């Protein structure tokens, strides 16, 4: 049975109308590379990392709702932060699954029924800008799938089984993809369902859509939109935050 994606109907919207957009903030990871630091709850500047991420979407006029997916042990703390920082767009805080893909699927399933666009964002990317958000969401409303990305700076080497260089990969057409990755709701739901059924191990949500033969449009990302993965990233984030202020 074929799937009719809702983005085809979005093209018939009245002038000035925009699709309802739900941001799914994924904050359920174990932070295994953080040396025991809970990167989501640790402070960056005067507030926890996850609060920076939430407030970015709270302030974005193209985002109507926020669903937070987190671990069971963080749920109470995240709820308190949502209240403390007046994140009024947060409609639900839900427990994540055993994998990122499962957590994303859970978050999408709890989005408002009106949601036609789903913006999936790493809770550990606290410095995403309004410019990045608005461009990627606007593009996804037209193309059904979009993600911010930046050109690679380093030379990329391919290696063999003995860790010896076997090839130099031209970087002109390579990009490092960031989040939020924004999709038509029906499209990403179908893509994740298919990926799960086929047992695919995917590194991001774009890969699920690509596996269906769909194209993802890349928008301009930002070098400031870093993902906090190691303790060094936290130090870099502090510097970037000070520059931003």
C-alpha positions in Angstrom: 0.0 0.0 0.0 1.4 3.4 -0.9 1.7 6.3 1.5 0.3 9.7 0.7 2.4 12.2 2.5 0.8 15.3 4.0 3.3 17.7 2.5 1.6 17.3 -0.8 -1.5 18.8 0.7 0.5 21.6 2.4 1.1 23.1 -1.0 -2.6 24.0 -1.1 -2.4 26.2 2.0 -3.8 29.6 1.8 -1.3 32.5 1.4 0.3 33.3 4.7 -0.7 30.1 6.4 2.1 27.8 7.8 2.1 24.2 9.0 1.8 23.5 12.7 5.3 22.6 13.9 6.2 20.4 16.9 9.8 20.3 18.1 10.8 17.0 19.6 13.8 17.6 21.9 15.7 14.4 22.5 17.4 14.5 25.9 17.3 10.8 26.9 21.0 9.8 26.2 23.4 8.4 28.8 26.3 10.8 27.9 28.7 7.9 28.0 31.6 10.0 26.6 31.1 12.8 29.3 33.1 11.1 32.0 30.2 10.9 34.4 28.9 14.4 33.7 25.1 14.6 32.9 25.6 16.9 29.9 21.8 17.7 29.6 21.5 18.9 33.2 24.9 20.5 33.7 25.1 24.3 33.6 26.2 26.2 30.6 26.5 29.7 31.8 23.7 30.4 34.2 21.4 27.6 33.2 21.4 23.9 32.3 22.2 22.8 28.8 18.7 21.6 28.1 17.2 24.9 29.1 19.2 26.7 26.4 17.8 24.2 23.8 14.2 24.6 25.1 14.3 28.4 25.1 15.6 28.5 21.5 12.5 26.7 20.3 10.3 28.6 22.8 11.4 31.9 21.1 11.0 30.6 17.5 7.8 32.0 16.0 7.6 29.0 13.6 7.4 26.5 16.4 4.0 25.8 18.0 4.7 23.0 20.5 7.6 21.3 22.2 7.7 17.6 23.3 10.7 16.7 25.5 11.9 13.1 25.4 14.1 12.3 28.4 15.2 9.5 30.7 12.9 8.4 33.5 15.3 9.7 36.2 15.4 13.2 34.6 11.7 13.7 34.1 11.0 15.4 37.4 14.0 17.7 37.1 13.1 18.6 33.5 9.6 19.4 34.5 10.8 21.7 37.2 13.1 23.5 34.7 10.2 23.9 32.2 8.2 25.6 34.9 11.1 27.7 36.2 12.1 29.0 32.8 8.5 29.5 31.6 8.7 27.2 28.6 5.1 27.5 27.8 5.3 25.6 24.5 6.3 22.4 26.2 3.2 20.2 26.1 4.6 16.9 27.2 7.7 15.4 28.9 7.9 11.8 28.0 10.2 8.9 28.8 12.5 7.8 26.0 13.3 4.4 24.6 16.2 2.1 24.5 17.7 3.8 21.4 17.7 7.3 20.0 15.5 6.2 17.1 13.0 4.7 19.5 13.0 7.9 21.6 12.4 10.0 18.5 9.5 7.7 17.5 7.9 8.1 21.0 8.3 11.9 20.8 6.6 12.1 17.4 3.7 9.9 18.6 3.0 12.3 21.4 2.9 15.4 19.2 -0.3 17.4 18.8 -2.6 15.9 16.1 -2.3 19.2 14.2 1.4 18.9 13.8 2.4 18.6 10.1 6.1 19.4 10.6 8.3 17.6 13.2 11.6 19.4 14.1 13.9 16.8 15.8 16.7 18.4 17.9 19.5 17.1 20.1 19.0 18.5 23.6 22.8 18.7 23.8 22.9 21.3 21.0 22.2 24.4 23.2 23.5 27.1 20.9 21.2 26.7 17.9 20.3 30.2 16.5 17.0 31.6 15.5 18.4 32.0 12.0 19.2 28.3 11.7 15.8 27.4 13.1 13.7 29.6 10.9 15.6 28.7 7.7 15.4 24.9 8.2 11.7 24.9 9.3 10.7 27.2 6.4 12.6 25.0 3.9 11.0 21.8 5.3 7.6 23.3 4.9 8.3 23.5 1.1 10.3 20.3 0.6 9.1 17.9 3.3 12.7 17.2 4.6 15.5 19.7 5.6 18.5 19.8 7.9 21.2 22.4 8.6 24.7 21.5 7.7 28.2 23.1 7.5 31.2 22.4 5.2 34.0 20.2 6.5 37.3 21.9 7.4 39.5 18.8 7.9 40.8 16.6 5.2 39.1 13.2 5.4 41.0 10.0 5.0 39.7 6.6 4.3 41.6 3.8 6.1 42.0 0.0 5.6 41.7 -2.7 8.2 45.3 -1.9 9.5 44.5 1.7 10.1 46.5 2.8 7.0 45.3 5.5 4.7 43.7 3.9 1.6 42.2 7.1 0.1 41.7 10.8 0.5 38.1 11.7 0.3 37.4 15.0 -1.6 35.7 17.3 0.9 34.1 19.8 -1.6 30.8 17.9 -1.6 30.9 16.8 2.1 28.9 18.4 4.8 28.5 17.8 8.6 24.8 17.6 9.3 23.4 19.2 12.5 20.0 19.4 14.1 17.1 20.3 14.1 16.3 18.0 11.3 12.8 18.9 10.1 10.3 16.6 8.3 6.8 16.2 7.2 5.2 14.2 10.0 3.9 11.4 7.8 7.2 11.1 6.0 9.4 10.7 9.1 6.9 8.4 10.8 6.9 6.1 7.8 10.7 6.3 7.5 11.4 5.4 11.1 8.8 2.6 11.0 10.5 1.2 7.9 14.0 1.5 9.4 12.9 -0.3 12.5 11.3 -3.1 10.6 14.5 -3.6 8.6 16.7 -3.4 11.6 18.7 -0.5 10.3 21.3 1.1 12.6 21.0 4.8 11.7 23.2 7.7 12.9 20.5 10.4 12.3 17.0 10.9 11.2 17.9 12.1 7.7 19.3 8.6 7.1 15.9 7.0 7.7 14.3 9.3 5.1 17.2 8.7 2.6 16.6 5.0 3.0 13.2 5.5 1.6 14.6 7.2 -1.5 13.6 10.7 -0.5 15.9 13.7 -0.8 16.7 15.9 2.2 17.5 19.6 1.4 20.4 21.1 3.4 20.2 24.6 4.8 22.9 26.7 6.2 24.1 25.5 9.6 26.3 27.3 12.1 29.7 26.4 13.5 28.3 27.6 16.9 25.6 24.9 16.7 27.9 22.3 18.3 26.8 19.1 20.0 28.1 18.7 23.5 29.6 15.2 23.5 32.8 15.3 25.6 34.0 17.6 28.5 36.0 19.6 26.0 32.8 20.5 24.2 31.5 22.0 27.4 34.5 24.2 27.6 34.1 25.3 24.0 30.4 25.9 24.6 31.2 28.3 27.5 33.5 30.3 25.3 30.9 30.5 22.5 28.2 31.5 25.0 30.3 34.3 26.3 30.9 35.5 22.7 27.2 35.4 22.1 26.5 37.6 25.1 
